[in-house]
Amino acid sequence: MSSSNDHNRRAHKRVLVANSTTVAHDGDRYRARILNISAGGAGIRMDVRLEDQTRIAVDIENIGLVPATVVRQMKDGVGVKFELSVEKEKRFLRQISQIVAEKRGAIAEQAV
C-alpha cells in the first residue's frame, strides 16, 4: 500500500508517461510500458513477472539501455531503481529533464 510518506521519501520527482519500451533480462527482451519515471527509477507495466532484486536493463527513448533492479511489485508490473554511477545519474537526470520538457511543450501545443 502506498502512502504519502512513501511519496515524500522519493529523492526525485516522478513524471507520468506512457512510453512503450523493452526490458532486457537474462538474454530475453520483453515488451513493456513505462508508466512513470524519475532520475532514480520507474514504474513499468509488463506481462512478465520479475522477482524483487532481479537485475534488468530498461530501454529508454533517446537514452538507450539503463541498468536497473526490481525493487517492488505492482498490480501489472514492477517498480525499478536505476543503477547508475554518480556521473551517469547526473547525465541521465539532464536527459530525463529534457524529455519531460519536450513532452510538456507538446502537450501545451495541443491545448492551443
Biopython code that builds the backbone (N, CA, C, O; Angstrom):
import numpy as np
from Bio.PDB.StructureBuilder import StructureBuilder

atoms = [
    (1, "MET", "N", (0.838, -1.165, 0.000)),
    (1, "MET", "CA", (0.000, 0.000, 0.000)),
    (1, "MET", "C", (0.888, 1.234, 0.000)),
    (1, "MET", "O", (1.821, 1.325, 0.797)),
    (2, "SER", "N", (0.610, 2.174, -0.875)),
    (2, "SER", "CA", (1.381, 3.399, -0.975)),
    (2, "SER", "C", (0.782, 4.458, -0.064)),
    (2, "SER", "O", (-0.438, 4.579, 0.045)),
    (3, "SER", "N", (1.630, 5.208, 0.575)),
    (3, "SER", "CA", (1.151, 6.277, 1.439)),
    (3, "SER", "C", (1.837, 7.569, 1.071)),
    (3, "SER", "O", (2.768, 7.578, 0.266)),
    (4, "SER", "N", (1.376, 8.673, 1.664)),
    (4, "SER", "CA", (2.014, 9.945, 1.392)),
    (4, "SER", "C", (3.445, 9.944, 1.890)),
    (4, "SER", "O", (4.278, 10.667, 1.343)),
    (5, "ASN", "N", (3.761, 9.155, 2.914)),
    (5, "ASN", "CA", (5.134, 9.055, 3.396)),
    (5, "ASN", "C", (6.033, 8.427, 2.339)),
    (5, "ASN", "O", (7.173, 8.858, 2.167)),
    (6, "ASP", "N", (5.534, 7.403, 1.620)),
    (6, "ASP", "CA", (6.308, 6.799, 0.548)),
    (6, "ASP", "C", (6.622, 7.845, -0.514)),
    (6, "ASP", "O", (7.751, 7.935, -0.995)),
    (7, "HIS", "N", (5.626, 8.624, -0.870)),
    (7, "HIS", "CA", (5.804, 9.650, -1.894)),
    (7, "HIS", "C", (6.805, 10.700, -1.425)),
    (7, "HIS", "O", (7.649, 11.137, -2.207)),
    (8, "ASN", "N", (6.726, 11.110, -0.165)),
    (8, "ASN", "CA", (7.604, 12.150, 0.355)),
    (8, "ASN", "C", (9.048, 11.682, 0.474)),
    (8, "ASN", "O", (9.954, 12.516, 0.485)),
    (9, "ARG", "N", (9.292, 10.391, 0.562)),
    (9, "ARG", "CA", (10.643, 9.859, 0.679)),
    (9, "ARG", "C", (11.367, 9.807, -0.654)),
    (9, "ARG", "O", (12.576, 9.579, -0.674)),
    (10, "ARG", "N", (10.687, 10.004, -1.746)),
    (10, "ARG", "CA", (11.328, 9.909, -3.055)),
    (10, "ARG", "C", (12.385, 11.004, -3.199)),
    (10, "ARG", "O", (12.157, 12.161, -2.844)),
    (11, "ALA", "N", (13.538, 10.613, -3.726)),
    (11, "ALA", "CA", (14.626, 11.567, -3.922)),
    (11, "ALA", "C", (14.434, 12.389, -5.190)),
    (11, "ALA", "O", (14.977, 13.487, -5.307)),
    (12, "HIS", "N", (13.659, 11.858, -6.145)),
    (12, "HIS", "CA", (13.475, 12.530, -7.423)),
    (12, "HIS", "C", (11.987, 12.598, -7.760)),
    (12, "HIS", "O", (11.230, 11.671, -7.470)),
    (13, "LYS", "N", (11.582, 13.700, -8.371)),
    (13, "LYS", "CA", (10.200, 13.860, -8.785)),
    (13, "LYS", "C", (9.886, 12.886, -9.914)),
    (13, "LYS", "O", (10.652, 12.759, -10.869)),
    (14, "ARG", "N", (8.753, 12.202, -9.795)),
    (14, "ARG", "CA", (8.310, 11.281, -10.840)),
    (14, "ARG", "C", (7.406, 12.011, -11.813)),
    (14, "ARG", "O", (6.638, 12.895, -11.433)),
    (15, "VAL", "N", (7.511, 11.623, -13.075)),
    (15, "VAL", "CA", (6.697, 12.193, -14.130)),
    (15, "VAL", "C", (5.889, 11.072, -14.753)),
    (15, "VAL", "O", (6.435, 10.025, -15.102)),
    (16, "LEU", "N", (4.574, 11.290, -14.896)),
    (16, "LEU", "CA", (3.720, 10.291, -15.527)),
    (16, "LEU", "C", (3.962, 10.305, -17.027)),
    (16, "LEU", "O", (3.948, 11.363, -17.658)),
    (17, "VAL", "N", (4.182, 9.134, -17.591)),
    (17, "VAL", "CA", (4.368, 8.973, -19.029)),
    (17, "VAL", "C", (3.629, 7.707, -19.444)),
    (17, "VAL", "O", (3.065, 7.011, -18.600)),
    (18, "ALA", "N", (3.630, 7.413, -20.702)),
    (18, "ALA", "CA", (3.051, 6.155, -21.188)),
    (18, "ALA", "C", (3.855, 5.717, -22.399)),
    (18, "ALA", "O", (3.314, 5.544, -23.491)),
    (19, "ASN", "N", (5.162, 5.538, -22.190)),
    (19, "ASN", "CA", (6.053, 5.206, -23.291)),
    (19, "ASN", "C", (6.259, 3.702, -23.421)),
    (19, "ASN", "O", (6.508, 3.007, -22.436)),
    (20, "SER", "N", (6.150, 3.213, -24.650)),
    (20, "SER", "CA", (6.481, 1.816, -24.916)),
    (20, "SER", "C", (7.975, 1.635, -24.728)),
    (20, "SER", "O", (8.757, 2.552, -24.978)),
    (21, "THR", "N", (8.366, 0.456, -24.288)),
    (21, "THR", "CA", (9.771, 0.166, -24.068)),
    (21, "THR", "C", (9.997, -1.325, -24.171)),
    (21, "THR", "O", (9.058, -2.099, -24.360)),
    (22, "THR", "N", (11.239, -1.719, -24.045)),
    (22, "THR", "CA", (11.564, -3.128, -23.876)),
    (22, "THR", "C", (12.419, -3.258, -22.622)),
    (22, "THR", "O", (13.179, -2.359, -22.263)),
    (23, "VAL", "N", (12.269, -4.406, -21.968)),
    (23, "VAL", "CA", (13.049, -4.721, -20.781)),
    (23, "VAL", "C", (13.879, -5.949, -21.110)),
    (23, "VAL", "O", (13.352, -6.959, -21.577)),
    (24, "ALA", "N", (15.181, -5.858, -20.864)),
    (24, "ALA", "CA", (16.087, -6.975, -21.131)),
    (24, "ALA", "C", (16.425, -7.672, -19.821)),
    (24, "ALA", "O", (16.742, -7.031, -18.818)),
    (25, "HIS", "N", (16.349, -9.017, -19.853)),
    (25, "HIS", "CA", (16.676, -9.821, -18.670)),
    (25, "HIS", "C", (17.165, -11.190, -19.118)),
    (25, "HIS", "O", (16.463, -11.894, -19.844)),
    (26, "ASP", "N", (18.360, -11.569, -18.693)),
    (26, "ASP", "CA", (18.937, -12.883, -18.993)),
    (26, "ASP", "C", (18.876, -13.234, -20.482)),
    (26, "ASP", "O", (18.543, -14.364, -20.840)),
    (27, "GLY", "N", (19.191, -12.285, -21.336)),
    (27, "GLY", "CA", (19.219, -12.540, -22.773)),
    (27, "GLY", "C", (17.867, -12.455, -23.465)),
    (27, "GLY", "O", (17.801, -12.536, -24.692)),
    (28, "ASP", "N", (16.796, -12.295, -22.711)),
    (28, "ASP", "CA", (15.463, -12.147, -23.294)),
    (28, "ASP", "C", (15.054, -10.674, -23.277)),
    (28, "ASP", "O", (15.538, -9.895, -22.456)),
    (29, "ARG", "N", (14.161, -10.305, -24.190)),
    (29, "ARG", "CA", (13.627, -8.945, -24.225)),
    (29, "ARG", "C", (12.105, -9.040, -24.163)),
    (29, "ARG", "O", (11.492, -9.855, -24.852)),
    (30, "TYR", "N", (11.506, -8.190, -23.323)),
    (30, "TYR", "CA", (10.063, -8.194, -23.115)),
    (30, "TYR", "C", (9.493, -6.815, -23.442)),
    (30, "TYR", "O", (10.081, -5.788, -23.104)),
    (31, "ARG", "N", (8.340, -6.813, -24.103)),
    (31, "ARG", "CA", (7.651, -5.542, -24.342)),
    (31, "ARG", "C", (7.045, -5.062, -23.047)),
    (31, "ARG", "O", (6.538, -5.849, -22.247)),
    (32, "ALA", "N", (7.106, -3.736, -22.848)),
    (32, "ALA", "CA", (6.599, -3.154, -21.610)),
    (32, "ALA", "C", (6.200, -1.706, -21.870)),
    (32, "ALA", "O", (6.352, -1.194, -22.979)),
    (33, "ARG", "N", (5.685, -1.055, -20.823)),
    (33, "ARG", "CA", (5.303, 0.353, -20.917)),
    (33, "ARG", "C", (5.767, 1.052, -19.651)),
    (33, "ARG", "O", (5.452, 0.623, -18.540)),
    (34, "ILE", "N", (6.524, 2.140, -19.829)),
    (34, "ILE", "CA", (6.938, 2.949, -18.686)),
    (34, "ILE", "C", (5.745, 3.811, -18.286)),
    (34, "ILE", "O", (5.246, 4.598, -19.089)),
    (35, "LEU", "N", (5.291, 3.660, -17.043)),
    (35, "LEU", "CA", (4.131, 4.405, -16.547)),
    (35, "LEU", "C", (4.539, 5.723, -15.907)),
    (35, "LEU", "O", (3.857, 6.736, -16.060)),
    (36, "ASN", "N", (5.657, 5.703, -15.189)),
    (36, "ASN", "CA", (6.198, 6.914, -14.584)),
    (36, "ASN", "C", (7.705, 6.750, -14.503)),
    (36, "ASN", "O", (8.228, 5.636, -14.465)),
    (37, "ILE", "N", (8.396, 7.893, -14.479)),
    (37, "ILE", "CA", (9.847, 7.828, -14.494)),
    (37, "ILE", "C", (10.426, 9.005, -13.725)),
    (37, "ILE", "O", (9.838, 10.085, -13.679)),
    (38, "SER", "N", (11.576, 8.781, -13.129)),
    (38, "SER", "CA", (12.349, 9.835, -12.483)),
    (38, "SER", "C", (13.817, 9.497, -12.700)),
    (38, "SER", "O", (14.141, 8.483, -13.318)),
    (39, "ALA", "N", (14.696, 10.337, -12.196)),
    (39, "ALA", "CA", (16.120, 10.042, -12.319)),
    (39, "ALA", "C", (16.503, 8.811, -11.500)),
    (39, "ALA", "O", (17.528, 8.184, -11.769)),
    (40, "GLY", "N", (15.688, 8.460, -10.504)),
    (40, "GLY", "CA", (16.017, 7.341, -9.636)),
    (40, "GLY", "C", (15.414, 6.011, -10.029)),
    (40, "GLY", "O", (15.924, 4.966, -9.625)),
    (41, "GLY", "N", (14.327, 6.019, -10.817)),
    (41, "GLY", "CA", (13.685, 4.758, -11.157)),
    (41, "GLY", "C", (12.440, 4.963, -11.994)),
    (41, "GLY", "O", (12.198, 6.049, -12.520)),
    (42, "ALA", "N", (11.648, 3.900, -12.111)),
    (42, "ALA", "CA", (10.453, 3.954, -12.946)),
    (42, "ALA", "C", (9.447, 2.907, -12.510)),
    (42, "ALA", "O", (9.796, 1.909, -11.881)),
    (43, "GLY", "N", (8.197, 3.153, -12.855)),
    (43, "GLY", "CA", (7.141, 2.163, -12.740)),
    (43, "GLY", "C", (6.916, 1.602, -14.129)),
    (43, "GLY", "O", (6.711, 2.359, -15.078)),
    (44, "ILE", "N", (6.951, 0.290, -14.261)),
    (44, "ILE", "CA", (6.880, -0.337, -15.576)),
    (44, "ILE", "C", (5.782, -1.393, -15.593)),
    (44, "ILE", "O", (5.767, -2.299, -14.759)),
    (45, "ARG", "N", (4.864, -1.270, -16.551)),
    (45, "ARG", "CA", (3.826, -2.286, -16.735)),
    (45, "ARG", "C", (4.344, -3.317, -17.730)),
    (45, "ARG", "O", (4.830, -2.975, -18.807)),
    (46, "MET", "N", (4.231, -4.576, -17.350)),
    (46, "MET", "CA", (4.649, -5.659, -18.238)),
    (46, "MET", "C", (3.934, -6.942, -17.863)),
    (46, "MET", "O", (3.498, -7.112, -16.725)),
    (47, "ASP", "N", (3.817, -7.836, -18.818)),
    (47, "ASP", "CA", (3.117, -9.094, -18.591)),
    (47, "ASP", "C", (3.966, -10.102, -17.829)),
    (47, "ASP", "O", (3.424, -10.960, -17.132)),
    (48, "VAL", "N", (5.272, -10.015, -17.948)),
    (48, "VAL", "CA", (6.182, -10.960, -17.302)),
    (48, "VAL", "C", (6.389, -10.533, -15.851)),
    (48, "VAL", "O", (6.599, -9.353, -15.568)),
    (49, "ARG", "N", (6.330, -11.494, -14.938)),
    (49, "ARG", "CA", (6.575, -11.208, -13.520)),
    (49, "ARG", "C", (8.052, -11.416, -13.224)),
    (49, "ARG", "O", (8.609, -12.477, -13.505)),
    (50, "LEU", "N", (8.671, -10.409, -12.665)),
    (50, "LEU", "CA", (10.066, -10.492, -12.256)),
    (50, "LEU", "C", (10.134, -10.303, -10.753)),
    (50, "LEU", "O", (9.476, -9.420, -10.204)),
    (51, "GLU", "N", (10.920, -11.120, -10.091)),
    (51, "GLU", "CA", (11.045, -11.060, -8.638)),
    (51, "GLU", "C", (11.806, -9.808, -8.207)),
    (51, "GLU", "O", (12.603, -9.263, -8.971)),
    (52, "ASP", "N", (11.554, -9.357, -6.977)),
    (52, "ASP", "CA", (12.334, -8.269, -6.400)),
    (52, "ASP", "C", (13.814, -8.636, -6.441)),
    (52, "ASP", "O", (14.176, -9.805, -6.308)),
    (53, "GLN", "N", (14.651, -7.643, -6.621)),
    (53, "GLN", "CA", (16.110, -7.760, -6.707)),
    (53, "GLN", "C", (16.597, -8.336, -8.041)),
    (53, "GLN", "O", (17.792, -8.582, -8.200)),
    (54, "THR", "N", (15.688, -8.554, -9.002)),
    (54, "THR", "CA", (16.085, -9.003, -10.332)),
    (54, "THR", "C", (16.773, -7.849, -11.057)),
    (54, "THR", "O", (16.254, -6.733, -11.075)),
    (55, "ARG", "N", (17.916, -8.107, -11.642)),
    (55, "ARG", "CA", (18.640, -7.089, -12.406)),
    (55, "ARG", "C", (18.172, -7.141, -13.853)),
    (55, "ARG", "O", (18.123, -8.202, -14.474)),
    (56, "ILE", "N", (17.826, -5.955, -14.376)),
    (56, "ILE", "CA", (17.320, -5.842, -15.738)),
    (56, "ILE", "C", (17.975, -4.633, -16.402)),
    (56, "ILE", "O", (18.765, -3.921, -15.782)),
    (57, "ALA", "N", (17.636, -4.412, -17.666)),
    (57, "ALA", "CA", (18.000, -3.183, -18.370)),
    (57, "ALA", "C", (16.743, -2.680, -19.054)),
    (57, "ALA", "O", (16.036, -3.450, -19.704)),
    (58, "VAL", "N", (16.460, -1.389, -18.914)),
    (58, "VAL", "CA", (15.270, -0.772, -19.486)),
    (58, "VAL", "C", (15.702, 0.098, -20.654)),
    (58, "VAL", "O", (16.581, 0.946, -20.501)),
    (59, "ASP", "N", (15.100, -0.098, -21.813)),
    (59, "ASP", "CA", (15.416, 0.706, -22.996)),
    (59, "ASP", "C", (14.594, 1.992, -22.932)),
    (59, "ASP", "O", (13.376, 1.968, -23.107)),
    (60, "ILE", "N", (15.267, 3.105, -22.681)),
    (60, "ILE", "CA", (14.575, 4.383, -22.528)),
    (60, "ILE", "C", (14.817, 5.232, -23.768)),
    (60, "ILE", "O", (15.952, 5.423, -24.204)),
    (61, "GLU", "N", (13.715, 5.738, -24.326)),
    (61, "GLU", "CA", (13.730, 6.549, -25.539)),
    (61, "GLU", "C", (14.786, 7.651, -25.455)),
    (61, "GLU", "O", (14.872, 8.367, -24.458)),
    (62, "ASN", "N", (15.583, 7.776, -26.507)),
    (62, "ASN", "CA", (16.625, 8.798, -26.647)),
    (62, "ASN", "C", (17.778, 8.633, -25.657)),
    (62, "ASN", "O", (18.652, 9.498, -25.585)),
    (63, "ILE", "N", (17.796, 7.544, -24.897)),
    (63, "ILE", "CA", (18.863, 7.339, -23.922)),
    (63, "ILE", "C", (19.543, 6.000, -24.140)),
    (63, "ILE", "O", (20.772, 5.927, -24.132)),
    (64, "GLY", "N", (18.771, 4.939, -24.336)),
    (64, "GLY", "CA", (19.330, 3.609, -24.522)),
    (64, "GLY", "C", (19.035, 2.716, -23.330)),
    (64, "GLY", "O", (18.145, 3.001, -22.529)),
    (65, "LEU", "N", (19.791, 1.635, -23.222)),
    (65, "LEU", "CA", (19.586, 0.666, -22.147)),
    (65, "LEU", "C", (20.149, 1.206, -20.836)),
    (65, "LEU", "O", (21.310, 1.606, -20.758)),
    (66, "VAL", "N", (19.298, 1.209, -19.806)),
    (66, "VAL", "CA", (19.687, 1.692, -18.486)),
    (66, "VAL", "C", (19.579, 0.528, -17.506)),
    (66, "VAL", "O", (18.510, -0.069, -17.383)),
    (67, "PRO", "N", (20.661, 0.195, -16.808)),
    (67, "PRO", "CA", (20.597, -0.900, -15.838)),
    (67, "PRO", "C", (19.698, -0.537, -14.662)),
    (67, "PRO", "O", (19.683, 0.608, -14.209)),
    (68, "ALA", "N", (18.955, -1.516, -14.176)),
    (68, "ALA", "CA", (18.020, -1.285, -13.073)),
    (68, "ALA", "C", (17.831, -2.564, -12.275)),
    (68, "ALA", "O", (18.175, -3.657, -12.723)),
    (69, "THR", "N", (17.273, -2.397, -11.076)),
    (69, "THR", "CA", (16.942, -3.517, -10.213)),
    (69, "THR", "C", (15.475, -3.410, -9.821)),
    (69, "THR", "O", (15.007, -2.332, -9.454)),
    (70, "VAL", "N", (14.745, -4.523, -9.896)),
    (70, "VAL", "CA", (13.348, -4.548, -9.456)),
    (70, "VAL", "C", (13.330, -4.357, -7.942)),
    (70, "VAL", "O", (13.990, -5.093, -7.209)),
    (71, "VAL", "N", (12.568, -3.360, -7.478)),
    (71, "VAL", "CA", (12.518, -3.079, -6.040)),
    (71, "VAL", "C", (11.126, -3.247, -5.441)),
    (71, "VAL", "O", (10.984, -3.297, -4.219)),
    (72, "ARG", "N", (10.087, -3.337, -6.290)),
    (72, "ARG", "CA", (8.751, -3.559, -5.742)),
    (72, "ARG", "C", (7.834, -4.117, -6.819)),
    (72, "ARG", "O", (8.066, -3.953, -8.017)),
    (73, "GLN", "N", (6.794, -4.777, -6.352)),
    (73, "GLN", "CA", (5.784, -5.345, -7.236)),
    (73, "GLN", "C", (4.594, -4.403, -7.325)),
    (73, "GLN", "O", (4.201, -3.788, -6.334)),
    (74, "MET", "N", (4.031, -4.294, -8.509)),
    (74, "MET", "CA", (2.800, -3.528, -8.718)),
    (74, "MET", "C", (1.764, -4.477, -9.312)),
    (74, "MET", "O", (2.091, -5.596, -9.709)),
    (75, "LYS", "N", (0.529, -4.029, -9.369)),
    (75, "LYS", "CA", (-0.547, -4.881, -9.877)),
    (75, "LYS", "C", (-0.214, -5.462, -11.257)),
    (75, "LYS", "O", (-0.374, -6.662, -11.480)),
    (76, "ASP", "N", (0.242, -4.622, -12.168)),
    (76, "ASP", "CA", (0.516, -5.072, -13.535)),
    (76, "ASP", "C", (1.965, -4.868, -13.948)),
    (76, "ASP", "O", (2.252, -4.675, -15.130)),
    (77, "GLY", "N", (2.875, -4.908, -12.991)),
    (77, "GLY", "CA", (4.261, -4.697, -13.368)),
    (77, "GLY", "C", (5.169, -4.570, -12.164)),
    (77, "GLY", "O", (4.946, -5.193, -11.126)),
    (78, "VAL", "N", (6.202, -3.748, -12.322)),
    (78, "VAL", "CA", (7.215, -3.619, -11.277)),
    (78, "VAL", "C", (7.672, -2.168, -11.137)),
    (78, "VAL", "O", (7.522, -1.357, -12.050)),
    (79, "GLY", "N", (8.226, -1.871, -9.983)),
    (79, "GLY", "CA", (8.936, -0.628, -9.757)),
    (79, "GLY", "C", (10.412, -0.950, -9.791)),
    (79, "GLY", "O", (10.848, -1.935, -9.194)),
    (80, "VAL", "N", (11.192, -0.128, -10.486)),
    (80, "VAL", "CA", (12.624, -0.383, -10.589)),
    (80, "VAL", "C", (13.422, 0.816, -10.106)),
    (80, "VAL", "O", (12.969, 1.959, -10.166)),
    (81, "LYS", "N", (14.607, 0.526, -9.632)),
    (81, "LYS", "CA", (15.572, 1.549, -9.247)),
    (81, "LYS", "C", (16.699, 1.483, -10.253)),
    (81, "LYS", "O", (17.282, 0.422, -10.476)),
    (82, "PHE", "N", (17.012, 2.639, -10.874)),
    (82, "PHE", "CA", (18.106, 2.656, -11.826)),
    (82, "PHE", "C", (19.427, 2.522, -11.091)),
    (82, "PHE", "O", (19.604, 3.085, -10.011)),
    (83, "GLU", "N", (20.357, 1.774, -11.676)),
    (83, "GLU", "CA", (21.679, 1.528, -11.095)),
    (83, "GLU", "C", (22.707, 2.307, -11.904)),
    (83, "GLU", "O", (23.245, 1.812, -12.894)),
    (84, "LEU", "N", (22.969, 3.536, -11.467)),
    (84, "LEU", "CA", (23.857, 4.421, -12.212)),
    (84, "LEU", "C", (24.951, 4.976, -11.309)),
    (84, "LEU", "O", (24.739, 5.190, -10.115)),
    (85, "SER", "N", (26.126, 5.206, -11.898)),
    (85, "SER", "CA", (27.176, 5.900, -11.160)),
    (85, "SER", "C", (26.724, 7.348, -10.957)),
    (85, "SER", "O", (25.774, 7.793, -11.601)),
    (86, "VAL", "N", (27.386, 8.074, -10.081)),
    (86, "VAL", "CA", (27.006, 9.459, -9.806)),
    (86, "VAL", "C", (27.069, 10.287, -11.089)),
    (86, "VAL", "O", (26.154, 11.064, -11.360)),
    (87, "GLU", "N", (28.119, 10.137, -11.871)),
    (87, "GLU", "CA", (28.258, 10.907, -13.108)),
    (87, "GLU", "C", (27.169, 10.539, -14.113)),
    (87, "GLU", "O", (26.565, 11.419, -14.725)),
    (88, "LYS", "N", (26.918, 9.244, -14.283)),
    (88, "LYS", "CA", (25.870, 8.812, -15.209)),
    (88, "LYS", "C", (24.507, 9.277, -14.726)),
    (88, "LYS", "O", (23.655, 9.624, -15.544)),
    (89, "GLU", "N", (24.278, 9.292, -13.405)),
    (89, "GLU", "CA", (22.999, 9.763, -12.883)),
    (89, "GLU", "C", (22.794, 11.241, -13.203)),
    (89, "GLU", "O", (21.683, 11.645, -13.547)),
    (90, "LYS", "N", (23.841, 12.049, -13.097)),
    (90, "LYS", "CA", (23.729, 13.474, -13.436)),
    (90, "LYS", "C", (23.365, 13.656, -14.904)),
    (90, "LYS", "O", (22.487, 14.450, -15.243)),
    (91, "ARG", "N", (24.054, 12.908, -15.775)),
    (91, "ARG", "CA", (23.767, 12.995, -17.208)),
    (91, "ARG", "C", (22.352, 12.494, -17.497)),
    (91, "ARG", "O", (21.627, 13.092, -18.292)),
    (92, "PHE", "N", (21.968, 11.407, -16.856)),
    (92, "PHE", "CA", (20.632, 10.836, -17.029)),
    (92, "PHE", "C", (19.558, 11.824, -16.584)),
    (92, "PHE", "O", (18.531, 11.969, -17.247)),
    (93, "LEU", "N", (19.796, 12.506, -15.458)),
    (93, "LEU", "CA", (18.848, 13.492, -14.959)),
    (93, "LEU", "C", (18.662, 14.625, -15.969)),
    (93, "LEU", "O", (17.541, 15.084, -16.188)),
    (94, "ARG", "N", (19.752, 15.073, -16.582)),
    (94, "ARG", "CA", (19.636, 16.121, -17.614)),
    (94, "ARG", "C", (18.819, 15.613, -18.798)),
    (94, "ARG", "O", (17.971, 16.336, -19.321)),
    (95, "GLN", "N", (19.067, 14.382, -19.222)),
    (95, "GLN", "CA", (18.342, 13.824, -20.366)),
    (95, "GLN", "C", (16.863, 13.643, -20.041)),
    (95, "GLN", "O", (16.007, 13.971, -20.862)),
    (96, "ILE", "N", (16.555, 13.126, -18.858)),
    (96, "ILE", "CA", (15.154, 12.950, -18.458)),
    (96, "ILE", "C", (14.466, 14.309, -18.392)),
    (96, "ILE", "O", (13.330, 14.444, -18.845)),
    (97, "SER", "N", (15.129, 15.310, -17.839)),
    (97, "SER", "CA", (14.552, 16.652, -17.744)),
    (97, "SER", "C", (14.238, 17.202, -19.127)),
    (97, "SER", "O", (13.209, 17.848, -19.322)),
    (98, "GLN", "N", (15.119, 16.949, -20.087)),
    (98, "GLN", "CA", (14.895, 17.407, -21.454)),
    (98, "GLN", "C", (13.680, 16.702, -22.067)),
    (98, "GLN", "O", (12.851, 17.345, -22.711)),
    (99, "ILE", "N", (13.573, 15.400, -21.872)),
    (99, "ILE", "CA", (12.434, 14.640, -22.402)),
    (99, "ILE", "C", (11.129, 15.160, -21.794)),
    (99, "ILE", "O", (10.138, 15.335, -22.504)),
    (100, "VAL", "N", (11.128, 15.407, -20.485)),
    (100, "VAL", "CA", (9.935, 15.925, -19.807)),
    (100, "VAL", "C", (9.557, 17.283, -20.371)),
    (100, "VAL", "O", (8.383, 17.537, -20.638)),
    (101, "ALA", "N", (10.538, 18.160, -20.556)),
    (101, "ALA", "CA", (10.269, 19.494, -21.098)),
    (101, "ALA", "C", (9.681, 19.402, -22.503)),
    (101, "ALA", "O", (8.762, 20.146, -22.845)),
    (102, "GLU", "N", (10.210, 18.490, -23.314)),
    (102, "GLU", "CA", (9.676, 18.310, -24.671)),
    (102, "GLU", "C", (8.242, 17.814, -24.627)),
    (102, "GLU", "O", (7.400, 18.283, -25.393)),
    (103, "LYS", "N", (7.952, 16.859, -23.729)),
    (103, "LYS", "CA", (6.588, 16.344, -23.624)),
    (103, "LYS", "C", (5.626, 17.431, -23.159)),
    (103, "LYS", "O", (4.518, 17.550, -23.681)),
    (104, "ARG", "N", (6.052, 18.225, -22.175)),
    (104, "ARG", "CA", (5.209, 19.311, -21.701)),
    (104, "ARG", "C", (4.942, 20.321, -22.806)),
    (104, "ARG", "O", (3.828, 20.831, -22.927)),
    (105, "GLY", "N", (5.962, 20.615, -23.617)),
    (105, "GLY", "CA", (5.788, 21.531, -24.745)),
    (105, "GLY", "C", (4.796, 20.992, -25.760)),
    (105, "GLY", "O", (3.969, 21.741, -26.280)),
    (106, "ALA", "N", (4.872, 19.686, -26.049)),
    (106, "ALA", "CA", (3.941, 19.070, -26.996)),
    (106, "ALA", "C", (2.522, 19.121, -26.467)),
    (106, "ALA", "O", (1.586, 19.365, -27.229)),
    (107, "ILE", "N", (2.346, 18.892, -25.167)),
    (107, "ILE", "CA", (1.016, 18.938, -24.569)),
    (107, "ILE", "C", (0.467, 20.362, -24.616)),
    (107, "ILE", "O", (-0.711, 20.567, -24.909)),
    (108, "ALA", "N", (1.316, 21.338, -24.329)),
    (108, "ALA", "CA", (0.889, 22.734, -24.349)),
    (108, "ALA", "C", (0.466, 23.143, -25.762)),
    (108, "ALA", "O", (-0.519, 23.862, -25.929)),
    (109, "GLU", "N", (1.208, 22.688, -26.784)),
    (109, "GLU", "CA", (0.866, 22.995, -28.167)),
    (109, "GLU", "C", (-0.477, 22.390, -28.548)),
    (109, "GLU", "O", (-1.253, 23.012, -29.273)),
    (110, "GLN", "N", (-0.758, 21.183, -28.067)),
    (110, "GLN", "CA", (-2.030, 20.517, -28.372)),
    (110, "GLN", "C", (-3.204, 21.257, -27.735)),
    (110, "GLN", "O", (-4.311, 21.240, -28.272)),
    (111, "ALA", "N", (-2.973, 21.896, -26.611)),
    (111, "ALA", "CA", (-4.043, 22.595, -25.896)),
    (111, "ALA", "C", (-4.429, 23.905, -26.560)),
    (111, "ALA", "O", (-5.504, 24.448, -26.304)),
    (112, "VAL", "N", (-3.534, 24.418, -27.426)),
    (112, "VAL", "CA", (-3.804, 25.707, -28.080)),
    (112, "VAL", "C", (-4.749, 25.554, -29.220)),
    (112, "VAL", "O", (-5.084, 26.538, -29.881)),
]
sb = StructureBuilder()
sb.init_structure("model")
sb.init_model(0)
sb.init_chain("A")
sb.init_seg("    ")
for serial, (resi, resn, name, xyz) in enumerate(atoms, 1):
    if name == "N":
        sb.init_residue(resn, " ", resi, " ")
    sb.init_atom(name, np.array(xyz, "f"), 0.0, 1.0, " ", f" {name:<3s}", serial, name[0])
structure = sb.get_structure()
